[in-house]
């Protein structure tokens, strides 16, 4: 039986692109456990809520480019009777309507008491922040992957943290400076952490600027000062296209990591692009 459903490029504007009612009825008979929505537009939050009522047994959810086209007068749809538990979430926080994020965080798509894994893509702003903070602070959460930044938040319950950063801006500095500072602030305000594994992936689209390297020094200091009594692995990976000297980037960060270099649990990895492409 089908347990994984991926829906991509569907919209109810115009109606010719919508999923037929008969198909939705058929979906309701299937034991869907994993639901992936990408580039799906609903009329409003009530329409989204009604759509999700088709999947009362869902456990794993991935939303990217999921929007409500209209602002409903009733932005608080009725709670549907659900007995399912959400175990993993993947959310592109800047590409999902804030009222959809709020429904997820409020447990209206399933109980979050067994939420184990959360992947957040993007850096939340405005109305996106409260639901994201609620999800990150869920006491059952053990694995957190962030492709971007998050506000200062308590991470003491997280066992595995993956931080994925990139410098896409053409000025070569703003992205990494902002990201390094954001995570420096987050760790600086943390109490004793139960982290066992910490991975930092730097996906370089431009060379690391001197200013970004200076901000890395601050992150290095904060990581040393933070309390990680259970940390068994700190892995730092640099990935870059062929036109960037990734080994040089590694040496730049190493020269600005006097504390990390002394950790026995710290390992470094580089991945260079194929020069033949």
ZAPAMAR-808293 format. One record per residue: residue in one letter; x, y, z of N, C-alpha, C in turn. Coordinates in steps of 0.2 Angstrom, whole numbers, padded with zeros to 4 digits, always signed. Layout:
ZAPAMAR-808293
aXYZXYZXYZ ...
//
This chain:
ZAPAMAR-808293
x+0004-0006+0000+0000+0000+0000+0004+0006+0000 x+0002+0011-0003+0006+0018-0004+0006+0021+0003 x+0012+0023+0005+0013+0026+0012+0016+0033+0011 x+0019+0034+0005+0022+0041+0004+0019+0044-0002 x+0017+0050+0000+0014+0054-0006+0017+0061-0007 x+0019+0062-0013+0022+0069-0015+0018+0072-0020 x+0016+0078-0018+0012+0083-0022+0016+0089-0024 x+0016+0090-0030+0021+0096-0033+0017+0100-0038 x+0018+0106-0038+0015+0111-0043+0007+0110-0043 x+0004+0111-0038-0004+0110-0038-0006+0117-0035 x-0012+0119-0038-0015+0125-0036-0022+0125-0038 x-0026+0129-0033-0033+0129-0034-0035+0136-0038 x-0030+0139-0041-0031+0145-0045-0027+0145-0051 x-0029+0143-0057-0036+0142-0058-0038+0135-0056 x-0045+0133-0056-0047+0127-0054-0044+0121-0058 x-0042+0122-0064-0040+0117-0069-0034+0113-0066 x-0031+0116-0062-0024+0113-0059-0026+0109-0052 x-0032+0109-0050-0033+0106-0043-0033+0099-0044 x-0033+0096-0038-0033+0088-0038-0041+0087-0038 x-0043+0082-0042-0050+0081-0042-0053+0078-0036 x-0059+0079-0034-0062+0077-0028-0061+0069-0027 x-0062+0065-0033-0062+0058-0033-0055+0056-0031 x-0050+0059-0033-0043+0057-0031-0042+0059-0024 x-0044+0064-0021-0044+0066-0014-0047+0060-0010 x-0053+0058-0012-0057+0053-0008-0052+0046-0008 x-0049+0045-0014-0045+0039-0014-0039+0040-0009 x-0036+0046-0009-0030+0047-0004-0032+0045+0003 x-0039+0047+0004-0041+0046+0011-0041+0039+0013 x-0041+0034+0008-0042+0027+0010-0035+0024+0011 x-0030+0028+0009-0023+0025+0009-0019+0027+0016 x-0015+0022+0018-0011+0023+0025-0005+0028+0024 x-0007+0034+0022-0001+0039+0020+0002+0041+0027 x+0009+0039+0027+0013+0041+0033+0017+0047+0032 x+0020+0048+0025+0024+0053+0024+0021+0058+0018 x+0020+0064+0020+0017+0069+0015+0022+0074+0013 x+0023+0075+0007+0028+0080+0004+0024+0085+0000 x+0023+0091+0001+0020+0096-0003+0025+0101-0005 x+0026+0103-0012+0030+0107-0014+0027+0111-0020 x+0027+0118-0019+0024+0122-0024+0016+0121-0024 x+0013+0121-0019+0006+0120-0018+0002+0126-0015 x-0003+0128-0019-0006+0135-0016-0013+0133-0015 x-0016+0135-0009-0022+0134-0007-0026+0140-0007 x-0033+0140-0007-0037+0146-0007-0036+0150-0001 x-0036+0147+0005-0035+0150+0012-0034+0145+0017 x-0033+0147+0023-0031+0142+0028-0037+0137+0030 x-0043+0139+0029-0048+0134+0030-0048+0128+0024 x-0046+0130+0018-0045+0125+0013-0039+0121+0014 x-0034+0124+0017-0028+0120+0019-0030+0115+0024 x-0033+0117+0029-0035+0113+0035-0040+0107+0032 x-0044+0108+0028-0049+0103+0025-0045+0098+0021 x-0040+0101+0017-0036+0096+0013-0032+0091+0018 x-0029+0094+0023-0025+0090+0028-0029+0085+0032 x-0036+0086+0032-0040+0081+0036-0040+0075+0032 x-0038+0075+0026-0038+0069+0022-0032+0064+0024 x-0027+0067+0028-0022+0063+0030-0021+0063+0037 x-0026+0059+0040-0026+0058+0048-0021+0054+0051 x-0017+0050+0047-0012+0046+0050-0005+0048+0048 x-0004+0054+0045+0003+0056+0043+0007+0057+0049 x+0014+0055+0048+0019+0056+0053+0025+0060+0051 x+0026+0060+0045+0032+0064+0042+0029+0069+0037 x+0031+0075+0038+0029+0081+0034+0034+0085+0031 x+0034+0087+0025+0039+0091+0022+0035+0096+0018 x+0036+0103+0019+0032+0108+0016+0037+0113+0013 x+0037+0114+0006+0041+0119+0003+0037+0123-0002 x+0036+0130-0002+0032+0134-0006+0025+0131-0005 x+0022+0132+0001+0015+0130+0002+0012+0137+0005 x+0007+0139+0001+0004+0146+0003-0003+0145+0003 x-0006+0150+0006-0013+0151+0006-0014+0158+0002 x-0018+0158-0003-0019+0163-0008-0022+0169-0005 x-0028+0167-0001-0032+0173+0002-0031+0173+0010 x-0032+0179+0012-0032+0179+0020-0039+0178+0022 x-0041+0173+0026-0047+0171+0028-0049+0176+0034 x-0056+0177+0034-0058+0181+0040-0058+0177+0046 x-0058+0170+0046-0057+0166+0051-0051+0162+0050 x-0045+0165+0053-0039+0162+0052-0037+0157+0057 x-0042+0154+0061-0041+0149+0066-0046+0144+0065 x-0045+0139+0060-0050+0134+0058-0051+0129+0064 x-0057+0126+0064-0058+0121+0069-0053+0116+0070 x-0053+0113+0076-0048+0108+0077-0051+0101+0075 x-0048+0098+0071-0050+0091+0069-0048+0086+0074 x-0052+0081+0075-0050+0075+0079-0045+0071+0076 x-0039+0071+0079-0033+0067+0077-0030+0063+0082 x-0028+0057+0080-0024+0053+0085-0017+0052+0083 x-0015+0055+0077-0008+0053+0074-0003+0058+0078 x+0003+0055+0077+0009+0059+0080+0014+0061+0075 x+0016+0067+0075+0021+0069+0070+0028+0068+0073 x+0032+0064+0069+0038+0062+0071+0044+0066+0068 x+0043+0068+0062+0048+0072+0058+0045+0078+0054 x+0048+0084+0054+0046+0089+0050+0052+0092+0046 x+0050+0094+0040+0055+0098+0036+0051+0104+0033 x+0053+0110+0035+0049+0116+0033+0054+0121+0030 x+0052+0124+0025+0056+0130+0022+0052+0136+0025 x+0055+0139+0030+0051+0143+0034+0049+0150+0030 x+0053+0152+0026+0052+0158+0022+0047+0157+0016 x+0046+0150+0015+0042+0149+0009+0035+0145+0011 x+0033+0146+0017+0027+0143+0019+0023+0148+0023 x+0016+0149+0021+0012+0154+0024+0013+0153+0032 x+0013+0159+0035+0014+0159+0043+0008+0156+0046 x+0002+0156+0043-0004+0153+0047-0003+0145+0046 x+0000+0143+0040+0001+0136+0040+0007+0133+0045 x+0012+0137+0046+0017+0136+0051+0014+0136+0058 x+0009+0140+0059+0006+0140+0066+0002+0134+0067 x-0002+0132+0062-0006+0126+0062-0001+0120+0064 x+0005+0119+0061+0009+0114+0062+0012+0115+0069 x+0014+0121+0071+0017+0121+0078+0011+0121+0084 x+0005+0122+0082+0000+0121+0087-0002+0114+0088 x+0000+0109+0084-0001+0102+0084-0008+0101+0081 x-0010+0105+0076-0017+0104+0073-0016+0099+0067 x-0010+0097+0065-0009+0092+0060-0007+0085+0063 x-0007+0085+0070-0005+0079+0073-0001+0081+0080 x-0001+0077+0085+0002+0078+0091+0010+0079+0090 x+0013+0083+0094+0020+0084+0093+0024+0081+0099 x+0020+0077+0103+0024+0075+0109+0029+0069+0107 x+0029+0067+0101+0034+0062+0099+0038+0065+0093 x+0038+0072+0092+0042+0075+0087+0050+0073+0089 x+0053+0070+0084+0060+0068+0085+0065+0072+0081 x+0063+0074+0075+0067+0077+0070+0064+0083+0067 x+0068+0089+0066+0066+0095+0063+0071+0098+0059 x+0069+0099+0052+0074+0102+0048+0071+0109+0046 x+0074+0114+0047+0072+0121+0045+0076+0124+0040 x+0073+0126+0034+0077+0129+0029+0075+0137+0028 x+0080+0141+0029+0078+0148+0029+0079+0151+0035 x+0079+0158+0035+0080+0162+0042+0073+0165+0043 x+0069+0163+0048+0063+0166+0050+0063+0173+0051 x+0057+0176+0049+0056+0183+0051+0049+0185+0052 x+0048+0190+0056+0041+0192+0058+0036+0186+0061 x+0031+0185+0058+0026+0180+0060+0029+0173+0060 x+0034+0172+0056+0037+0165+0055+0041+0163+0062 x+0043+0168+0066+0047+0166+0071+0043+0163+0077 x+0037+0165+0079+0034+0161+0085+0033+0154+0084 x+0030+0152+0078+0029+0145+0077+0036+0141+0077 x+0041+0144+0074+0047+0140+0073+0050+0139+0080 x+0050+0144+0084+0053+0144+0091+0049+0139+0095 x+0043+0138+0094+0039+0133+0098+0041+0126+0096 x+0042+0125+0089+0044+0118+0087+0051+0117+0089 x+0056+0122+0089+0063+0120+0091+0063+0119+0099 x+0059+0122+0103+0059+0121+0110+0055+0115+0112 x+0052+0111+0107+0048+0105+0109+0053+0100+0113 x+0051+0098+0119+0056+0094+0123+0057+0087+0120 x+0053+0085+0116+0054+0078+0113+0059+0079+0107 x+0061+0085+0105+0065+0085+0099+0072+0083+0101 x+0075+0079+0096+0082+0077+0097+0087+0079+0092 x+0084+0079+0086+0088+0081+0080+0086+0087+0077 x+0090+0092+0076+0089+0098+0073+0094+0100+0068 x+0091+0101+0061+0095+0104+0056+0093+0111+0054 x+0097+0115+0053+0095+0122+0051+0099+0124+0045 x+0096+0125+0040+0099+0128+0034+0098+0136+0034 x+0102+0139+0038+0101+0146+0039+0102+0148+0046 x+0098+0153+0048+0099+0156+0055+0093+0154+0059 x+0093+0155+0066+0087+0155+0070+0088+0160+0075 x+0083+0163+0078+0084+0167+0084+0087+0164+0090 x+0089+0168+0095+0092+0165+0101+0087+0160+0104 x+0088+0154+0105+0083+0149+0108+0087+0144+0112 x+0083+0141+0117+0086+0136+0121+0087+0130+0117 x+0093+0127+0117+0095+0121+0113+0097+0115+0118 x+0096+0116+0124+0098+0111+0129+0096+0104+0128 x+0090+0103+0125+0087+0097+0124+0090+0093+0118 x+0093+0097+0113+0095+0094+0107+0101+0089+0107 x+0101+0083+0105+0106+0079+0105+0111+0079+0098 x+0108+0081+0093+0111+0081+0086+0109+0088+0083 x+0114+0092+0082+0113+0099+0078+0117+0099+0072 x+0114+0101+0066+0117+0101+0060+0116+0109+0058 x+0121+0112+0057+0121+0119+0054+0123+0120+0047 x+0119+0122+0043+0121+0122+0035+0121+0129+0033 x+0127+0132+0032+0127+0139+0030+0130+0140+0023 x+0128+0146+0020+0131+0147+0013+0132+0155+0013 x+0136+0157+0008+0137+0164+0007+0135+0165-0001 x+0129+0166-0002+0127+0167-0009+0127+0174-0011 x+0127+0179-0007+0127+0186-0009+0134+0188-0012 x+0133+0192-0017+0139+0194-0021+0144+0198-0018 x+0142+0201-0012+0147+0205-0008+0152+0200-0004 x+0151+0193-0005+0155+0188-0002+0156+0188+0006 x+0152+0193+0009+0153+0193+0016+0147+0193+0021 x+0142+0196+0018+0136+0198+0023+0133+0191+0025 x+0132+0186+0021+0128+0180+0023+0132+0177+0029 x+0138+0175+0028+0142+0172+0033+0143+0176+0039 x+0144+0183+0039+0145+0187+0045+0139+0186+0049 x+0133+0187+0045+0126+0187+0049+0125+0180+0052 x+0127+0175+0048+0125+0168+0051+0130+0166+0057 x+0136+0168+0056+0141+0167+0061+0139+0170+0068 x+0137+0177+0067+0135+0181+0073+0129+0178+0076 x+0124+0176+0072+0118+0173+0074+0119+0167+0078 x+0123+0162+0076+0124+0156+0080+0129+0158+0086 x+0133+0163+0085+0137+0165+0091+0133+0167+0097 x+0128+0171+0095+0123+0174+0100+0119+0168+0103 x+0117+0163+0099+0113+0158+0101+0117+0153+0106 x+0123+0152+0105+0127+0148+0109+0129+0152+0115 x+0130+0158+0115+0132+0162+0120+0127+0162+0126 x+0121+0162+0124+0115+0162+0129+0113+0155+0131 x+0117+0150+0129+0114+0143+0131+0117+0141+0138 x+0113+0137+0141+0115+0134+0147+0119+0127+0145 x+0120+0123+0150+0123+0117+0148+0119+0113+0143 x+0123+0111+0138+0119+0107+0132+0120+0100+0133 x+0115+0096+0130+0116+0089+0130+0118+0087+0123 x+0121+0091+0119+0123+0090+0112+0128+0084+0112 x+0127+0079+0108+0132+0074+0107+0135+0074+0100 x+0132+0077+0095+0135+0078+0089+0133+0085+0086 x+0138+0089+0084+0137+0095+0081+0141+0095+0074 x+0137+0097+0069+0140+0097+0062+0139+0104+0059 x+0144+0107+0056+0144+0114+0053+0146+0113+0046 x+0141+0114+0041+0143+0113+0034+0143+0120+0031 x+0148+0122+0028+0149+0128+0025+0149+0127+0017 x+0144+0129+0014+0143+0128+0007+0145+0135+0004 x+0151+0135+0001+0154+0142-0001+0153+0143-0008 x+0149+0149-0010+0148+0151-0017+0153+0157-0018 x+0156+0159-0013+0161+0165-0014+0167+0163-0009 x+0173+0167-0010+0178+0166-0005+0176+0169+0002 x+0179+0166+0007+0177+0169+0014+0181+0175+0015 x+0177+0180+0016+0180+0187+0017+0184+0187+0024 x+0188+0192+0025+0192+0193+0031+0187+0195+0037 x+0182+0199+0035+0177+0200+0040+0173+0194+0043 x+0171+0190+0038+0168+0184+0040+0173+0179+0044 x+0179+0179+0043+0184+0175+0046+0185+0178+0054 x+0184+0185+0054+0184+0188+0061+0178+0186+0065 x+0173+0185+0062+0167+0183+0066+0167+0176+0067 x+0170+0172+0063+0172+0165+0065+0176+0164+0071 x+0180+0169+0073+0184+0169+0079+0180+0169+0085 x+0175+0174+0084+0170+0174+0090+0166+0168+0091 x+0164+0165+0086+0160+0158+0086+0165+0153+0089 x+0171+0153+0088+0176+0148+0090+0177+0149+0098 x+0177+0156+0100+0177+0157+0107+0171+0155+0111 x+0165+0156+0108+0159+0154+0112+0158+0147+0112 x+0160+0143+0107+0160+0136+0107+0164+0133+0113 x+0170+0136+0114+0175+0134+0119+0172+0135+0126 x+0168+0141+0126+0166+0143+0133+0159+0139+0134 x+0156+0137+0129+0149+0133+0130+0151+0127+0133 x+0146+0124+0137+0147+0118+0141+0144+0112+0137 x+0148+0108+0134+0146+0102+0130+0149+0096+0133 x+0146+0094+0139+0149+0088+0143+0148+0081+0139 x+0143+0081+0135+0142+0075+0131+0144+0075+0124 x+0147+0080+0122+0149+0080+0115+0154+0075+0113 x+0153+0071+0108+0157+0066+0105+0160+0067+0098 x+0156+0072+0095+0158+0073+0088+0157+0081+0086 x+0162+0084+0084+0161+0091+0081+0164+0091+0074 x+0160+0091+0069+0162+0090+0062+0161+0096+0058 x+0166+0099+0055+0166+0105+0051+0168+0103+0044 x+0163+0104+0039+0164+0102+0032+0164+0109+0028 x+0168+0110+0023+0168+0115+0018+0167+0112+0011 x+0163+0115+0008+0161+0113+0001+0161+0119-0003 x+0164+0118-0009+0165+0124-0014+0166+0122-0021 x+0164+0126-0026+0165+0124-0033+0172+0125-0035 x+0173+0123-0041+0180+0122-0043+0184+0129-0043 x+0181+0134-0044+0184+0141-0044+0186+0144-0038 x+0185+0140-0032+0186+0143-0025+0191+0138-0023 x+0197+0140-0020+0202+0136-0017+0199+0134-0010 x+0196+0128-0009+0193+0126-0003+0198+0124+0002 x+0204+0122+0000+0209+0121+0005+0212+0127+0008 x+0212+0133+0004+0214+0139+0007+0209+0142+0012 x+0202+0140+0010+0197+0142+0015+0198+0139+0021 x+0199+0132+0021+0200+0129+0027+0206+0131+0031 x+0211+0133+0028+0217+0136+0032+0215+0142+0035 x+0211+0146+0031+0209+0153+0034+0205+0152+0041 x+0201+0147+0040+0196+0146+0046+0201+0143+0052 x+0205+0138+0050+0209+0135+0055+0214+0140+0059 x+0216+0145+0055+0220+0150+0058+0216+0154+0063 x+0210+0154+0062+0205+0158+0066+0201+0154+0071 x+0204+0148+0072+0201+0143+0077+0206+0140+0082 x+0208+0145+0086+0213+0142+0091+0211+0137+0096 x+0204+0138+0097+0201+0134+0102+0199+0127+0099 x+0195+0127+0093+0193+0121+0090+0198+0117+0088 x+0204+0119+0087+0210+0115+0085+0212+0111+0090 x+0210+0113+0096+0213+0109+0102+0208+0103+0104 x+0202+0103+0101+0197+0098+0103+0199+0091+0100 x+0199+0086+0104+0200+0079+0101+0194+0077+0097 x+0188+0080+0098+0182+0077+0095+0181+0081+0088 x+0185+0086+0087+0184+0090+0081+0188+0088+0075 x+0184+0087+0069+0187+0084+0063+0185+0089+0057 x+0189+0090+0052+0188+0094+0047+0187+0090+0040 x+0183+0092+0036+0183+0089+0029+0182+0094+0024 x+0184+0093+0018+0183+0098+0012+0181+0094+0006 x+0177+0097+0002+0174+0094-0004+0175+0099-0009 x+0179+0098-0014+0180+0103-0020+0176+0101-0026 x+0174+0106-0030+0170+0104-0036+0175+0101-0041 x+0172+0098-0046+0175+0095-0051+0178+0101-0056 x+0184+0101-0057+0187+0106-0062+0186+0105-0069 x+0184+0099-0071+0182+0097-0078+0175+0099-0080 x+0171+0101-0075+0164+0103-0077+0164+0110-0079 
//
